[in-house]
Amino acid sequence: MKIGMINPRISYYSGGGEKSMIDSILNVAGDSKDQFYVYTLKTPLAKTRIYKEFKKKAPKNVFIEELEIPKNYKEIYKIPPGEDRFRWDAESLLLNSLILPRLKIDGINLIWVNYILDALVVPIEIPSILNLLGYPRKESDYRDGLINQYTEIVPNARNVINKWNLLLKKKIVKFSLLYPGIDCTKEVKKKEIFRKDKFTIMFAGRFIERKGIKTLIEATEILKKGGMENIEVYLFGEGLFEPKIRKLISSKGLGCFLSF
C-alpha cells in the first residue's frame, strides 16, 4: 500500500500535528512493507530541527516530496505562521492543488491528514483519513461540509469528538480513537539541574505566544521583584516565538533557561 501523508507546513512548523505525523511515520515505516509519501511545500522559511532529523532518519520506504510554490502564492510567506487563519488555509489549499496530479502518478491508495483543509480536493476514489488532534473554538458553517469529505475520522481523544459535535449540525457518529503514544524506548533521567532549594517551573511545548509563555516570563518577573528570588524557569521546546523570548529574558535579566 502507498500512503500519502499531507502536511504543507511540516518542514518549518513544529506544531502538534507536524510532530505527530513525523513520529508516526518513524515508528511505523521501518517495520512496514507499505510506502509512505510525505507531501509538503518547499517554502522560503527555515527548516525545524525536528524536520531536519526526520529527513536524516527516514527509512527507505519514506519519500519526502517538497513541491515548488507558484510565484503568486509566495506573498503568504510574508505573514508569520501561527494565528493567521487565512494564511493557514491558503497554504493548505495550495498544496491540495499541487498534489492532485501527483497522487495518481504515485499510485497513492490512502491519504492521511491532520487538518481539515489539507485533503479537500483529493480524488474521491482514494480513501482519506482526518486525524483530529484538537477542536475549533468557534462555530463555522463550512466545517459540516468539509468534514464529510473524509472517509474516516480519527480523533486522539473522545473529548475531541464531544467538542466538535457541539459545533457541528451533523454530528460525528462513526469514528476510531487513536490515542497519542509514548516513546517507551527512551530512558527517563532526572535532570540534575533541578535543585531542592529552588522553586522550579518547567514549560514544555511550542514557542508561540498563545501557549502563555510570555505570560509565564512576565509572572516570574513580578514574583522575583516581590522577593521570591529562588524561582528558576526552564523552557523546553522550539518555535517561531523563540527570538522574542530570548530578547524578553535578556532585557528583564531573569534566570530562565532555554533548552531544545
KEKE-3310 file (N, C-alpha, C; in steps of 0.2 Angstrom, whole numbers, plus 5000, padded with zeros to 4 digits):
npx = (5004:5002:5004:4998:5004:4999:5004:5007:5015:5025:5038:5043:5037:5034:5022:5009:5002:5012:5023:5017:5014:5027:5033:5024:5027:5040:5040:5032:5035:5048:5047:5037:5029:5023:5023:5027:5022:5027:5019:5023:5027:5039:5045:5051:5055:5064:5070:5064:5072:5067:5062:5073:5080:5071:5072:5085:5084:5074:5067:5070:5058:5051:5046:5050:5042:5045:5036:5037:5032:5021:5024:5014:5009:5018:5018:5010:5020:5025:5018:5018:5018:5005:4994:4986:4973:4968:4980:4985:4975:4975:4987:4986:4976:4983:4993:4985:4980:4992:4996:4987:4988:4999:4996:4989:4999:5009:5002:4994:4986:4979:4975:4982:4979:4981:4974:4959:4957:4968:4967:4957:4953:4955:4956:4940:4940:4950:4953:4952:4959:4955:4964:4960:4967:4963:4951:4940:4938:4926:4910:4907:4900:4905:4912:4904:4902:4915:4920:4913:4919:4929:4934:4936:4936:4947:4950:4961:4956:4942:4935:4938:4930:4918:4918:4919:4907:4898:4899:4895:4882:4878:4881:4897:4897:4902:4918:4936:4946:4962:4974:4987:5004:5017:5034:5042:5055:5065:5076:5071:5077:5082:5083:5098:5099:5088:5086:5083:5083:5077:5063:5056:5050:5043:5042:5035:5034:5027:5035:5025:5015:5002:5002:5005:5018:5024:5017:5020:5034:5033:5026:5035:5044:5037:5035:5049:5053:5045:5051:5053:5065:5070:5066:5067:5065:5063:5063:5057:5058:5054:5051:5043:5042:5054:5065:5060:5057:5070:5075:5066:5069:5082:5082:5075:5083:5081:5081:5080:5080:5084:5080:5083)
npy = (4994:5011:5026:5042:5056:5071:5087:5104:5112:5105:5106:5118:5121:5117:5111:5102:5093:5092:5086:5075:5068:5066:5058:5047:5041:5038:5028:5018:5016:5009:4996:4992:4985:4994:5009:5026:5042:5058:5073:5090:5108:5117:5129:5146:5147:5144:5127:5116:5109:5097:5092:5092:5082:5071:5070:5064:5053:5045:5030:5019:5017:5028:5043:5059:5073:5089:5101:5114:5131:5141:5158:5167:5164:5166:5177:5174:5170:5180:5183:5180:5163:5155:5162:5168:5163:5164:5163:5151:5143:5146:5141:5127:5124:5127:5117:5106:5108:5107:5094:5086:5080:5072:5062:5052:5049:5044:5033:5033:5025:5028:5042:5053:5065:5080:5091:5099:5105:5100:5090:5092:5093:5080:5065:5057:5043:5039:5033:5043:5049:5059:5065:5070:5081:5091:5104:5116:5133:5141:5141:5136:5137:5131:5119:5108:5103:5101:5091:5080:5076:5066:5049:5042:5047:5051:5054:5060:5059:5056:5067:5076:5073:5076:5089:5094:5090:5098:5109:5106:5104:5092:5078:5069:5052:5040:5035:5032:5030:5035:5036:5047:5041:5035:5036:5023:5018:5026:5031:5037:5051:5060:5077:5084:5097:5102:5109:5106:5117:5127:5134:5127:5130:5122:5124:5116:5114:5121:5136:5148:5163:5161:5150:5154:5157:5170:5176:5168:5171:5185:5184:5178:5188:5197:5190:5188:5201:5204:5198:5184:5176:5163:5157:5147:5145:5134:5132:5122:5117:5122:5135:5148:5159:5160:5169:5181:5178:5175:5188:5195:5188:5192:5206:5208:5202:5189:5173:5163:5147:5141:5127:5114)
npz = (5000:4996:5005:5007:5016:5020:5023:5023:5030:5037:5036:5042:5053:5070:5076:5085:5076:5066:5072:5077:5065:5060:5070:5070:5057:5058:5068:5062:5049:5046:5050:5041:5026:5018:5008:5011:5007:5009:5007:5005:5006:4997:5005:5009:5022:5037:5040:5053:5067:5071:5058:5050:5056:5054:5040:5039:5046:5040:5034:5020:5014:5014:5006:5003:4998:4992:4986:4973:4975:4967:4960:4962:4975:4984:4992:5004:5013:5019:5029:5046:5052:5062:5071:5060:5051:5038:5031:5034:5029:5015:5012:5014:5004:4993:4993:4991:4978:4971:4973:4968:4954:4957:4966:4959:4949:4958:4963:4975:4988:5000:5010:5023:5034:5046:5047:5043:5030:5023:5014:5004:4991:4985:4974:4974:4974:4981:4998:5012:5028:5042:5055:5070:5080:5089:5093:5086:5090:5088:5080:5063:5047:5036:5040:5043:5030:5025:5033:5030:5019:5021:5023:5034:5052:5064:5080:5093:5106:5116:5120:5111:5100:5106:5108:5095:5090:5097:5089:5077:5065:5059:5067:5072:5071:5068:5072:5075:5088:5092:5102:5108:5107:5118:5119:5124:5123:5126:5139:5154:5163:5178:5179:5183:5185:5192:5207:5225:5233:5226:5218:5206:5189:5175:5157:5144:5127:5111:5105:5105:5106:5111:5119:5131:5136:5136:5146:5157:5159:5162:5173:5182:5183:5190:5202:5206:5208:5219:5229:5229:5226:5224:5212:5198:5180:5167:5150:5138:5121:5105:5092:5083:5090:5098:5096:5101:5114:5119:5119:5127:5140:5141:5142:5154:5163:5169:5177:5168:5158:5143:5133:5120)
capx = (5000:5005:5000:5000:5004:4999:5005:5010:5020:5029:5046:5046:5032:5034:5016:5007:5001:5018:5027:5014:5015:5034:5034:5020:5030:5046:5038:5029:5038:5054:5045:5032:5030:5020:5027:5024:5024:5025:5019:5024:5029:5046:5044:5057:5056:5069:5068:5064:5077:5063:5061:5080:5082:5067:5075:5091:5082:5068:5068:5070:5051:5048:5048:5048:5041:5044:5033:5038:5027:5020:5026:5008:5007:5024:5016:5008:5025:5027:5013:5021:5013:5003:4987:4983:4969:4968:4987:4985:4970:4978:4993:4983:4973:4988:4996:4979:4980:4998:4997:4981:4990:5004:4993:4988:5006:5012:4998:4993:4980:4976:4978:4981:4980:4979:4970:4953:4958:4974:4965:4950:4952:4958:4951:4935:4941:4956:4950:4955:4958:4957:4966:4958:4971:4961:4945:4940:4935:4920:4906:4908:4895:4909:4915:4900:4903:4922:4922:4910:4923:4933:4931:4936:4938:4951:4952:4966:4953:4934:4933:4939:4924:4912:4919:4917:4899:4895:4899:4893:4875:4878:4886:4901:4894:4907:4925:4940:4950:4969:4977:4994:5008:5023:5040:5045:5062:5070:5077:5069:5083:5080:5088:5102:5099:5083:5088:5078:5082:5074:5056:5057:5044:5045:5037:5037:5029:5029:5036:5021:5013:4996:5003:5006:5025:5026:5014:5024:5040:5031:5024:5041:5047:5033:5037:5055:5053:5041:5055:5054:5071:5073:5062:5070:5061:5066:5059:5059:5054:5056:5046:5044:5042:5060:5070:5057:5058:5077:5076:5062:5073:5088:5080:5072:5088:5078:5085:5076:5085:5081:5083:5079)
capy = (5000:5018:5030:5049:5060:5078:5092:5109:5116:5101:5107:5124:5122:5112:5110:5095:5089:5091:5082:5068:5064:5063:5052:5041:5038:5035:5022:5013:5014:5005:4989:4991:4984:5000:5015:5032:5048:5064:5079:5096:5113:5120:5136:5150:5148:5139:5121:5115:5104:5090:5090:5090:5075:5067:5068:5060:5046:5042:5024:5019:5017:5035:5048:5066:5077:5096:5104:5121:5136:5146:5164:5171:5162:5167:5183:5172:5168:5187:5183:5175:5157:5154:5164:5170:5158:5165:5161:5143:5139:5147:5137:5121:5124:5127:5111:5102:5109:5104:5086:5082:5075:5068:5057:5047:5047:5040:5027:5033:5021:5030:5048:5054:5072:5082:5097:5098:5108:5098:5085:5094:5092:5074:5061:5054:5036:5037:5034:5049:5049:5065:5063:5076:5082:5096:5106:5123:5137:5144:5138:5139:5134:5127:5113:5102:5101:5099:5085:5074:5074:5061:5043:5040:5052:5048:5059:5057:5058:5056:5074:5080:5072:5079:5097:5095:5089:5104:5115:5103:5102:5084:5075:5064:5046:5035:5037:5027:5033:5034:5040:5049:5036:5037:5033:5019:5016:5031:5031:5044:5053:5065:5082:5086:5105:5104:5109:5106:5123:5131:5133:5126:5129:5120:5125:5111:5115:5125:5143:5153:5167:5159:5145:5158:5158:5177:5177:5165:5175:5191:5182:5176:5194:5200:5186:5190:5208:5204:5195:5177:5175:5156:5154:5145:5143:5130:5132:5116:5117:5127:5138:5155:5165:5159:5175:5186:5175:5176:5195:5196:5186:5196:5213:5208:5199:5184:5167:5157:5143:5138:5120:5112)
capz = (5000:4996:5010:5006:5022:5018:5028:5020:5035:5041:5036:5045:5059:5075:5080:5087:5070:5062:5076:5077:5059:5059:5075:5067:5051:5060:5072:5059:5042:5046:5050:5037:5019:5015:5006:5014:5003:5013:5003:5009:5002:4998:5007:5010:5029:5039:5042:5060:5069:5070:5051:5048:5059:5051:5034:5040:5049:5037:5031:5013:5011:5015:5001:5005:4991:4993:4980:4972:4976:4962:4962:4965:4982:4989:4996:5010:5017:5022:5035:5050:5053:5069:5072:5055:5049:5031:5028:5035:5024:5008:5011:5013:4998:4988:4992:4988:4970:4968:4974:4964:4949:4960:4969:4954:4947:4963:4964:4982:4990:5006:5012:5030:5036:5052:5047:5039:5023:5019:5009:5002:4984:4983:4971:4978:4974:4986:5004:5016:5035:5045:5062:5073:5086:5093:5091:5084:5096:5086:5075:5056:5043:5031:5043:5042:5023:5024:5037:5027:5013:5023:5023:5041:5056:5069:5085:5098:5112:5115:5122:5104:5096:5110:5107:5088:5090:5100:5084:5070:5064:5058:5072:5070:5075:5067:5072:5078:5093:5091:5107:5107:5110:5122:5117:5130:5121:5129:5146:5158:5168:5182:5177:5189:5186:5197:5214:5230:5236:5221:5216:5198:5185:5168:5152:5138:5121:5106:5107:5102:5111:5113:5123:5138:5138:5138:5152:5162:5160:5165:5180:5185:5184:5196:5209:5209:5211:5225:5234:5228:5222:5222:5206:5191:5175:5162:5144:5133:5115:5099:5089:5079:5096:5102:5097:5106:5121:5121:5120:5133:5146:5142:5144:5161:5167:5173:5177:5164:5154:5137:5131:5114)
cpx = (5004:5001:5003:4999:5004:4999:5010:5016:5024:5036:5048:5042:5032:5028:5015:5006:5007:5022:5024:5014:5022:5035:5030:5024:5036:5045:5035:5032:5043:5052:5039:5034:5027:5025:5023:5027:5022:5025:5019:5026:5036:5046:5051:5059:5061:5066:5068:5070:5073:5063:5068:5082:5078:5069:5081:5089:5077:5070:5068:5063:5047:5051:5045:5048:5040:5042:5035:5032:5026:5021:5020:5006:5013:5023:5014:5013:5028:5023:5016:5016:5011:4996:4983:4979:4969:4975:4987:4981:4972:4983:4991:4980:4978:4991:4991:4980:4986:4999:4992:4984:4995:5001:4991:4994:5009:5008:4996:4986:4976:4979:4977:4983:4978:4975:4965:4953:4964:4973:4958:4948:4956:4953:4946:4936:4946:4953:4955:4954:4960:4958:4965:4963:4969:4954:4944:4936:4928:4916:4907:4903:4899:4911:4911:4901:4910:4923:4919:4914:4928:4930:4931:4939:4941:4953:4957:4963:4946:4932:4934:4933:4918:4912:4917:4910:4895:4894:4896:4885:4874:4883:4891:4899:4899:4914:4929:4945:4957:4973:4984:4998:5014:5029:5043:5052:5067:5070:5075:5075:5080:5085:5091:5102:5094:5085:5083:5077:5079:5067:5056:5050:5047:5040:5040:5032:5032:5030:5032:5017:5006:4996:5005:5013:5027:5023:5018:5031:5038:5029:5030:5044:5044:5035:5044:5056:5049:5045:5056:5059:5073:5069:5067:5065:5065:5061:5061:5055:5057:5050:5048:5045:5049:5064:5067:5057:5065:5078:5072:5066:5079:5087:5078:5077:5085:5082:5081:5081:5081:5084:5079:5080)
cpy = (5006:5023:5037:5053:5067:5083:5098:5112:5112:5102:5113:5125:5116:5111:5103:5090:5087:5085:5075:5064:5062:5057:5046:5037:5035:5028:5017:5011:5009:4998:4987:4989:4990:5005:5022:5038:5054:5070:5085:5102:5115:5127:5140:5150:5142:5133:5120:5109:5097:5088:5088:5083:5070:5065:5064:5053:5042:5036:5024:5019:5023:5040:5054:5071:5084:5099:5112:5125:5141:5153:5168:5169:5164:5173:5180:5171:5175:5187:5178:5169:5157:5156:5166:5164:5158:5162:5153:5140:5140:5142:5129:5120:5124:5120:5106:5102:5106:5097:5082:5078:5070:5062:5051:5044:5042:5034:5027:5029:5024:5037:5050:5061:5074:5088:5097:5100:5105:5093:5086:5093:5086:5070:5057:5046:5034:5039:5039:5048:5056:5063:5070:5076:5088:5098:5113:5127:5140:5140:5141:5134:5129:5120:5107:5099:5098:5092:5079:5072:5068:5055:5040:5046:5048:5053:5056:5057:5059:5063:5078:5079:5076:5086:5098:5095:5095:5110:5112:5102:5095:5081:5070:5058:5041:5038:5031:5031:5031:5038:5041:5043:5039:5033:5029:5017:5020:5031:5037:5045:5059:5071:5084:5093:5107:5103:5109:5113:5129:5129:5133:5126:5127:5121:5120:5112:5119:5132:5147:5157:5165:5153:5148:5158:5165:5178:5174:5169:5182:5190:5181:5183:5198:5197:5188:5197:5209:5200:5187:5175:5168:5153:5153:5143:5140:5130:5127:5117:5121:5130:5145:5160:5165:5166:5181:5184:5177:5184:5198:5194:5190:5203:5213:5205:5193:5178:5162:5154:5140:5132:5118:5105)
cpz = (5000:5000:5009:5013:5019:5023:5025:5024:5039:5042:5041:5052:5064:5079:5081:5081:5067:5066:5077:5071:5058:5064:5072:5062:5054:5064:5068:5052:5042:5046:5045:5029:5015:5013:5009:5010:5007:5008:5007:5004:5003:4999:5008:5017:5031:5042:5050:5061:5069:5063:5048:5050:5056:5044:5034:5042:5045:5033:5023:5010:5012:5010:5003:4999:4993:4987:4979:4973:4970:4964:4965:4972:4987:4994:5003:5015:5020:5028:5040:5052:5061:5070:5066:5051:5041:5028:5029:5030:5017:5007:5010:5006:4992:4987:4989:4980:4967:4968:4970:4959:4952:4963:4965:4951:4951:4965:4972:4983:4996:5008:5019:5031:5043:5053:5041:5032:5019:5014:5006:4995:4981:4979:4975:4979:4979:4993:5008:5023:5038:5053:5066:5080:5091:5091:5090:5090:5094:5081:5068:5052:5038:5034:5042:5035:5022:5027:5034:5021:5015:5024:5031:5046:5062:5074:5089:5105:5111:5116:5115:5100:5100:5108:5100:5087:5093:5094:5077:5070:5063:5062:5069:5075:5074:5067:5075:5082:5092:5096:5106:5111:5114:5120:5123:5129:5124:5136:5149:5163:5171:5180:5184:5190:5191:5204:5219:5234:5232:5220:5208:5195:5178:5163:5146:5133:5116:5108:5103:5107:5115:5118:5130:5140:5140:5145:5158:5164:5164:5172:5185:5187:5190:5203:5211:5212:5218:5231:5234:5223:5220:5217:5201:5186:5169:5156:5139:5127:5110:5096:5086:5084:5099:5102:5101:5113:5124:5123:5126:5140:5147:5144:5151:5166:5172:5172:5174:5159:5149:5135:5125:5113)
residu = (MET:LYS:ILE:GLY:MET:ILE:ASN:PRO:ARG:ILE:SER:TYR:TYR:SER:GLY:GLY:GLY:GLU:LYS:SER:MET:ILE:ASP:SER:ILE:LEU:ASN:VAL:ALA:GLY:ASP:SER:LYS:ASP:GLN:PHE:TYR:VAL:TYR:THR:LEU:LYS:THR:PRO:LEU:ALA:LYS:THR:ARG:ILE:TYR:LYS:GLU:PHE:LYS:LYS:LYS:ALA:PRO:LYS:ASN:VAL:PHE:ILE:GLU:GLU:LEU:GLU:ILE:PRO:LYS:ASN:TYR:LYS:GLU:ILE:TYR:LYS:ILE:PRO:PRO:GLY:GLU:ASP:ARG:PHE:ARG:TRP:ASP:ALA:GLU:SER:LEU:LEU:LEU:ASN:SER:LEU:ILE:LEU:PRO:ARG:LEU:LYS:ILE:ASP:GLY:ILE:ASN:LEU:ILE:TRP:VAL:ASN:TYR:ILE:LEU:ASP:ALA:LEU:VAL:VAL:PRO:ILE:GLU:ILE:PRO:SER:ILE:LEU:ASN:LEU:LEU:GLY:TYR:PRO:ARG:LYS:GLU:SER:ASP:TYR:ARG:ASP:GLY:LEU:ILE:ASN:GLN:TYR:THR:GLU:ILE:VAL:PRO:ASN:ALA:ARG:ASN:VAL:ILE:ASN:LYS:TRP:ASN:LEU:LEU:LEU:LYS:LYS:LYS:ILE:VAL:LYS:PHE:SER:LEU:LEU:TYR:PRO:GLY:ILE:ASP:CYS:THR:LYS:GLU:VAL:LYS:LYS:LYS:GLU:ILE:PHE:ARG:LYS:ASP:LYS:PHE:THR:ILE:MET:PHE:ALA:GLY:ARG:PHE:ILE:GLU:ARG:LYS:GLY:ILE:LYS:THR:LEU:ILE:GLU:ALA:THR:GLU:ILE:LEU:LYS:LYS:GLY:GLY:MET:GLU:ASN:ILE:GLU:VAL:TYR:LEU:PHE:GLY:GLU:GLY:LEU:PHE:GLU:PRO:LYS:ILE:ARG:LYS:LEU:ILE:SER:SER:LYS:GLY:LEU:GLY:CYS:PHE:LEU:SER:PHE)
# end
